[in-house]
Amino acid sequence: MEDKIKELVIARLRRMPLNYKFAIRGESLSRAELISCVNKRTEIGERIIKMHLNYLRSFKKNVE
């Protein structure tokens, strides 16, 4: 299940514009760097996964 979630998040990140930048902990990360963090399951990658899951769960709550 974790691999499927990781792949879902990576697919969502790949849909973002190439020039997309994300700031976390005072760092600015490119789309490629975000994908790398998720792939490597770094602390930042784990936070990105959690953020995306929370975002997707919010849709489920609104539908119910």
PDB file as gemmi writes it, atoms N, CA and C in Angstrom:
CRYST1    1.000    1.000    1.000  90.00  90.00  90.00 P 1                      
ATOM      1  N   MET A   1       0.818  -1.202   0.000  1.00  0.00           N  
ATOM      2  CA  MET A   1       0.000   0.000   0.000  1.00  0.00           C  
ATOM      3  C   MET A   1       0.866   1.273   0.000  1.00  0.00           C  
ATOM      4  N   GLU A   2       1.944   1.242   0.769  1.00  0.00           N  
ATOM      5  CA  GLU A   2       2.796   2.427   0.842  1.00  0.00           C  
ATOM      6  C   GLU A   2       3.394   2.780  -0.514  1.00  0.00           C  
ATOM      7  N   ASP A   3       3.762   1.760  -1.297  1.00  0.00           N  
ATOM      8  CA  ASP A   3       4.322   2.032  -2.624  1.00  0.00           C  
ATOM      9  C   ASP A   3       3.291   2.672  -3.544  1.00  0.00           C  
ATOM     10  N   LYS A   4       2.044   2.239  -3.428  1.00  0.00           N  
ATOM     11  CA  LYS A   4       0.989   2.821  -4.262  1.00  0.00           C  
ATOM     12  C   LYS A   4       0.742   4.276  -3.882  1.00  0.00           C  
ATOM     13  N   ILE A   5       0.774   4.562  -2.597  1.00  0.00           N  
ATOM     14  CA  ILE A   5       0.593   5.942  -2.140  1.00  0.00           C  
ATOM     15  C   ILE A   5       1.743   6.803  -2.633  1.00  0.00           C  
ATOM     16  N   LYS A   6       2.966   6.285  -2.525  1.00  0.00           N  
ATOM     17  CA  LYS A   6       4.137   7.024  -2.993  1.00  0.00           C  
ATOM     18  C   LYS A   6       4.020   7.316  -4.490  1.00  0.00           C  
ATOM     19  N   GLU A   7       3.605   6.321  -5.268  1.00  0.00           N  
ATOM     20  CA  GLU A   7       3.451   6.511  -6.712  1.00  0.00           C  
ATOM     21  C   GLU A   7       2.344   7.516  -7.028  1.00  0.00           C  
ATOM     22  N   LEU A   8       1.284   7.510  -6.237  1.00  0.00           N  
ATOM     23  CA  LEU A   8       0.201   8.485  -6.427  1.00  0.00           C  
ATOM     24  C   LEU A   8       0.717   9.902  -6.199  1.00  0.00           C  
ATOM     25  N   VAL A   9       1.461  10.088  -5.134  1.00  0.00           N  
ATOM     26  CA  VAL A   9       2.005  11.419  -4.824  1.00  0.00           C  
ATOM     27  C   VAL A   9       2.982  11.856  -5.911  1.00  0.00           C  
ATOM     28  N   ILE A  10       3.825  10.953  -6.362  1.00  0.00           N  
ATOM     29  CA  ILE A  10       4.775  11.289  -7.430  1.00  0.00           C  
ATOM     30  C   ILE A  10       4.034  11.658  -8.712  1.00  0.00           C  
ATOM     31  N   ALA A  11       2.973  10.930  -9.032  1.00  0.00           N  
ATOM     32  CA  ALA A  11       2.177  11.255 -10.222  1.00  0.00           C  
ATOM     33  C   ALA A  11       1.572  12.647 -10.099  1.00  0.00           C  
ATOM     34  N   ARG A  12       1.090  12.987  -8.901  1.00  0.00           N  
ATOM     35  CA  ARG A  12       0.526  14.327  -8.686  1.00  0.00           C  
ATOM     36  C   ARG A  12       1.611  15.389  -8.819  1.00  0.00           C  
ATOM     37  N   LEU A  13       2.795  15.112  -8.296  1.00  0.00           N  
ATOM     38  CA  LEU A  13       3.896  16.076  -8.402  1.00  0.00           C  
ATOM     39  C   LEU A  13       4.314  16.280  -9.855  1.00  0.00           C  
ATOM     40  N   ARG A  14       4.299  15.218 -10.640  1.00  0.00           N  
ATOM     41  CA  ARG A  14       4.687  15.325 -12.057  1.00  0.00           C  
ATOM     42  C   ARG A  14       3.705  16.178 -12.860  1.00  0.00           C  
ATOM     43  N   ARG A  15       2.492  16.331 -12.376  1.00  0.00           N  
ATOM     44  CA  ARG A  15       1.492  17.155 -13.071  1.00  0.00           C  
ATOM     45  C   ARG A  15       1.681  18.641 -12.793  1.00  0.00           C  
ATOM     46  N   MET A  16       2.531  18.978 -11.854  1.00  0.00           N  
ATOM     47  CA  MET A  16       2.773  20.383 -11.525  1.00  0.00           C  
ATOM     48  C   MET A  16       3.669  21.004 -12.590  1.00  0.00           C  
ATOM     49  N   PRO A  17       3.581  22.315 -12.767  1.00  0.00           N  
ATOM     50  CA  PRO A  17       4.425  22.987 -13.766  1.00  0.00           C  
ATOM     51  C   PRO A  17       5.917  22.771 -13.484  1.00  0.00           C  
ATOM     52  N   LEU A  18       6.716  22.766 -14.553  1.00  0.00           N  
ATOM     53  CA  LEU A  18       8.159  22.553 -14.413  1.00  0.00           C  
ATOM     54  C   LEU A  18       8.817  23.602 -13.530  1.00  0.00           C  
ATOM     55  N   ASN A  19       8.316  24.820 -13.574  1.00  0.00           N  
ATOM     56  CA  ASN A  19       8.929  25.901 -12.795  1.00  0.00           C  
ATOM     57  C   ASN A  19       8.361  25.991 -11.376  1.00  0.00           C  
ATOM     58  N   TYR A  20       7.584  24.997 -10.951  1.00  0.00           N  
ATOM     59  CA  TYR A  20       6.978  24.978  -9.625  1.00  0.00           C  
ATOM     60  C   TYR A  20       8.058  24.925  -8.550  1.00  0.00           C  
ATOM     61  N   LYS A  21       7.916  25.742  -7.531  1.00  0.00           N  
ATOM     62  CA  LYS A  21       8.821  25.748  -6.377  1.00  0.00           C  
ATOM     63  C   LYS A  21       7.974  25.595  -5.123  1.00  0.00           C  
ATOM     64  N   PHE A  22       8.496  24.854  -4.171  1.00  0.00           N  
ATOM     65  CA  PHE A  22       7.795  24.610  -2.916  1.00  0.00           C  
ATOM     66  C   PHE A  22       8.747  24.967  -1.784  1.00  0.00           C  
ATOM     67  N   ALA A  23       8.298  25.796  -0.872  1.00  0.00           N  
ATOM     68  CA  ALA A  23       9.143  26.222   0.242  1.00  0.00           C  
ATOM     69  C   ALA A  23       8.771  25.445   1.496  1.00  0.00           C  
ATOM     70  N   ILE A  24       9.772  24.841   2.106  1.00  0.00           N  
ATOM     71  CA  ILE A  24       9.569  24.125   3.358  1.00  0.00           C  
ATOM     72  C   ILE A  24      10.836  24.272   4.197  1.00  0.00           C  
ATOM     73  N   ARG A  25      10.651  24.657   5.435  1.00  0.00           N  
ATOM     74  CA  ARG A  25      11.774  24.863   6.363  1.00  0.00           C  
ATOM     75  C   ARG A  25      12.813  25.823   5.804  1.00  0.00           C  
ATOM     76  N   GLY A  26      12.363  26.853   5.157  1.00  0.00           N  
ATOM     77  CA  GLY A  26      13.273  27.854   4.617  1.00  0.00           C  
ATOM     78  C   GLY A  26      14.004  27.438   3.363  1.00  0.00           C  
ATOM     79  N   GLU A  27      13.686  26.254   2.842  1.00  0.00           N  
ATOM     80  CA  GLU A  27      14.302  25.757   1.611  1.00  0.00           C  
ATOM     81  C   GLU A  27      13.304  25.865   0.483  1.00  0.00           C  
ATOM     82  N   SER A  28      13.775  26.208  -0.695  1.00  0.00           N  
ATOM     83  CA  SER A  28      12.935  26.220  -1.883  1.00  0.00           C  
ATOM     84  C   SER A  28      13.305  25.013  -2.729  1.00  0.00           C  
ATOM     85  N   LEU A  29      12.345  24.121  -2.966  1.00  0.00           N  
ATOM     86  CA  LEU A  29      12.605  22.882  -3.698  1.00  0.00           C  
ATOM     87  C   LEU A  29      11.868  22.892  -5.035  1.00  0.00           C  
ATOM     88  N   SER A  30      12.543  22.411  -6.062  1.00  0.00           N  
ATOM     89  CA  SER A  30      11.920  22.297  -7.382  1.00  0.00           C  
ATOM     90  C   SER A  30      11.052  21.046  -7.427  1.00  0.00           C  
ATOM     91  N   ARG A  31      10.301  20.914  -8.485  1.00  0.00           N  
ATOM     92  CA  ARG A  31       9.454  19.733  -8.667  1.00  0.00           C  
ATOM     93  C   ARG A  31      10.301  18.462  -8.661  1.00  0.00           C  
ATOM     94  N   ALA A  32      11.433  18.477  -9.352  1.00  0.00           N  
ATOM     95  CA  ALA A  32      12.321  17.309  -9.404  1.00  0.00           C  
ATOM     96  C   ALA A  32      12.870  16.968  -8.019  1.00  0.00           C  
ATOM     97  N   GLU A  33      13.206  17.989  -7.251  1.00  0.00           N  
ATOM     98  CA  GLU A  33      13.720  17.751  -5.900  1.00  0.00           C  
ATOM     99  C   GLU A  33      12.640  17.168  -4.994  1.00  0.00           C  
ATOM    100  N   LEU A  34      11.398  17.639  -5.161  1.00  0.00           N  
ATOM    101  CA  LEU A  34      10.290  17.085  -4.380  1.00  0.00           C  
ATOM    102  C   LEU A  34      10.090  15.604  -4.705  1.00  0.00           C  
ATOM    103  N   ILE A  35      10.118  15.279  -5.981  1.00  0.00           N  
ATOM    104  CA  ILE A  35       9.955  13.887  -6.405  1.00  0.00           C  
ATOM    105  C   ILE A  35      11.088  13.035  -5.835  1.00  0.00           C  
ATOM    106  N   SER A  36      12.302  13.546  -5.858  1.00  0.00           N  
ATOM    107  CA  SER A  36      13.444  12.830  -5.309  1.00  0.00           C  
ATOM    108  C   SER A  36      13.269  12.582  -3.810  1.00  0.00           C  
ATOM    109  N   CYS A  37      12.798  13.586  -3.087  1.00  0.00           N  
ATOM    110  CA  CYS A  37      12.572  13.435  -1.645  1.00  0.00           C  
ATOM    111  C   CYS A  37      11.527  12.360  -1.367  1.00  0.00           C  
ATOM    112  N   VAL A  38      10.473  12.325  -2.159  1.00  0.00           N  
ATOM    113  CA  VAL A  38       9.436  11.313  -1.981  1.00  0.00           C  
ATOM    114  C   VAL A  38       9.993   9.932  -2.305  1.00  0.00           C  
ATOM    115  N   ASN A  39      10.738   9.807  -3.394  1.00  0.00           N  
ATOM    116  CA  ASN A  39      11.334   8.527  -3.777  1.00  0.00           C  
ATOM    117  C   ASN A  39      12.258   7.983  -2.694  1.00  0.00           C  
ATOM    118  N   LYS A  40      13.058   8.860  -2.115  1.00  0.00           N  
ATOM    119  CA  LYS A  40      14.034   8.450  -1.103  1.00  0.00           C  
ATOM    120  C   LYS A  40      13.421   8.320   0.288  1.00  0.00           C  
ATOM    121  N   ARG A  41      12.145   8.742   0.415  1.00  0.00           N  
ATOM    122  CA  ARG A  41      11.436   8.703   1.699  1.00  0.00           C  
ATOM    123  C   ARG A  41      12.189   9.482   2.779  1.00  0.00           C  
ATOM    124  N   THR A  42      12.718  10.653   2.396  1.00  0.00           N  
ATOM    125  CA  THR A  42      13.381  11.521   3.361  1.00  0.00           C  
ATOM    126  C   THR A  42      12.319  12.118   4.281  1.00  0.00           C  
ATOM    127  N   GLU A  43      12.764  12.836   5.285  1.00  0.00           N  
ATOM    128  CA  GLU A  43      11.819  13.482   6.203  1.00  0.00           C  
ATOM    129  C   GLU A  43      10.909  14.438   5.428  1.00  0.00           C  
ATOM    130  N   ILE A  44      11.489  15.198   4.529  1.00  0.00           N  
ATOM    131  CA  ILE A  44      10.683  16.114   3.715  1.00  0.00           C  
ATOM    132  C   ILE A  44       9.743  15.322   2.815  1.00  0.00           C  
ATOM    133  N   GLY A  45      10.234  14.233   2.242  1.00  0.00           N  
ATOM    134  CA  GLY A  45       9.389  13.378   1.406  1.00  0.00           C  
ATOM    135  C   GLY A  45       8.193  12.835   2.164  1.00  0.00           C  
ATOM    136  N   GLU A  46       8.416  12.429   3.404  1.00  0.00           N  
ATOM    137  CA  GLU A  46       7.321  11.922   4.239  1.00  0.00           C  
ATOM    138  C   GLU A  46       6.298  13.022   4.519  1.00  0.00           C  
ATOM    139  N   ARG A  47       6.779  14.229   4.742  1.00  0.00           N  
ATOM    140  CA  ARG A  47       5.867  15.363   4.975  1.00  0.00           C  
ATOM    141  C   ARG A  47       5.043  15.674   3.721  1.00  0.00           C  
ATOM    142  N   ILE A  48       5.672  15.572   2.566  1.00  0.00           N  
ATOM    143  CA  ILE A  48       4.972  15.823   1.311  1.00  0.00           C  
ATOM    144  C   ILE A  48       3.884  14.774   1.105  1.00  0.00           C  
ATOM    145  N   ILE A  49       4.204  13.520   1.370  1.00  0.00           N  
ATOM    146  CA  ILE A  49       3.213  12.449   1.251  1.00  0.00           C  
ATOM    147  C   ILE A  49       2.047  12.709   2.193  1.00  0.00           C  
ATOM    148  N   LYS A  50       2.344  13.044   3.426  1.00  0.00           N  
ATOM    149  CA  LYS A  50       1.297  13.315   4.415  1.00  0.00           C  
ATOM    150  C   LYS A  50       0.419  14.487   3.969  1.00  0.00           C  
ATOM    151  N   MET A  51       1.057  15.528   3.442  1.00  0.00           N  
ATOM    152  CA  MET A  51       0.316  16.705   2.985  1.00  0.00           C  
ATOM    153  C   MET A  51      -0.643  16.337   1.854  1.00  0.00           C  
ATOM    154  N   HIS A  52      -0.163  15.555   0.885  1.00  0.00           N  
ATOM    155  CA  HIS A  52      -1.005  15.150  -0.232  1.00  0.00           C  
ATOM    156  C   HIS A  52      -2.141  14.246   0.224  1.00  0.00           C  
ATOM    157  N   LEU A  53      -1.867  13.336   1.145  1.00  0.00           N  
ATOM    158  CA  LEU A  53      -2.919  12.453   1.658  1.00  0.00           C  
ATOM    159  C   LEU A  53      -3.992  13.250   2.391  1.00  0.00           C  
ATOM    160  N   ASN A  54      -3.580  14.220   3.190  1.00  0.00           N  
ATOM    161  CA  ASN A  54      -4.554  15.065   3.884  1.00  0.00           C  
ATOM    162  C   ASN A  54      -5.412  15.839   2.887  1.00  0.00           C  
ATOM    163  N   TYR A  55      -4.779  16.323   1.842  1.00  0.00           N  
ATOM    164  CA  TYR A  55      -5.497  17.056   0.797  1.00  0.00           C  
ATOM    165  C   TYR A  55      -6.536  16.152   0.128  1.00  0.00           C  
ATOM    166  N   LEU A  56      -6.120  14.933  -0.236  1.00  0.00           N  
ATOM    167  CA  LEU A  56      -7.046  14.006  -0.892  1.00  0.00           C  
ATOM    168  C   LEU A  56      -8.163  13.555   0.053  1.00  0.00           C  
ATOM    169  N   ARG A  57      -7.850  13.363   1.319  1.00  0.00           N  
ATOM    170  CA  ARG A  57      -8.874  12.972   2.299  1.00  0.00           C  
ATOM    171  C   ARG A  57      -9.911  14.068   2.487  1.00  0.00           C  
ATOM    172  N   SER A  58      -9.510  15.321   2.323  1.00  0.00           N  
ATOM    173  CA  SER A  58     -10.464  16.419   2.475  1.00  0.00           C  
ATOM    174  C   SER A  58     -11.558  16.342   1.418  1.00  0.00           C  
ATOM    175  N   PHE A  59     -11.232  15.823   0.218  1.00  0.00           N  
ATOM    176  CA  PHE A  59     -12.245  15.644  -0.797  1.00  0.00           C  
ATOM    177  C   PHE A  59     -13.249  14.576  -0.391  1.00  0.00           C  
ATOM    178  N   LYS A  60     -12.755  13.501   0.187  1.00  0.00           N  
ATOM    179  CA  LYS A  60     -13.630  12.416   0.626  1.00  0.00           C  
ATOM    180  C   LYS A  60     -14.615  12.933   1.680  1.00  0.00           C  
ATOM    181  N   LYS A  61     -14.143  13.740   2.612  1.00  0.00           N  
ATOM    182  CA  LYS A  61     -15.006  14.289   3.654  1.00  0.00           C  
ATOM    183  C   LYS A  61     -16.095  15.166   3.060  1.00  0.00           C  
ATOM    184  N   ASN A  62     -15.762  15.917   2.022  1.00  0.00           N  
ATOM    185  CA  ASN A  62     -16.734  16.811   1.402  1.00  0.00           C  
ATOM    186  C   ASN A  62     -17.773  16.053   0.592  1.00  0.00           C  
ATOM    187  N   VAL A  63     -17.426  14.858   0.112  1.00  0.00           N  
ATOM    188  CA  VAL A  63     -18.355  14.075  -0.693  1.00  0.00           C  
ATOM    189  C   VAL A  63     -19.348  13.329   0.185  1.00  0.00           C  
ATOM    190  N   GLU A  64     -18.901  12.897   1.341  1.00  0.00           N  
ATOM    191  CA  GLU A  64     -19.753  12.106   2.242  1.00  0.00           C  
ATOM    192  C   GLU A  64     -20.860  12.890   2.855  1.00  0.00           C  
TER     193      GLU A  64                                                      
END                                                                             
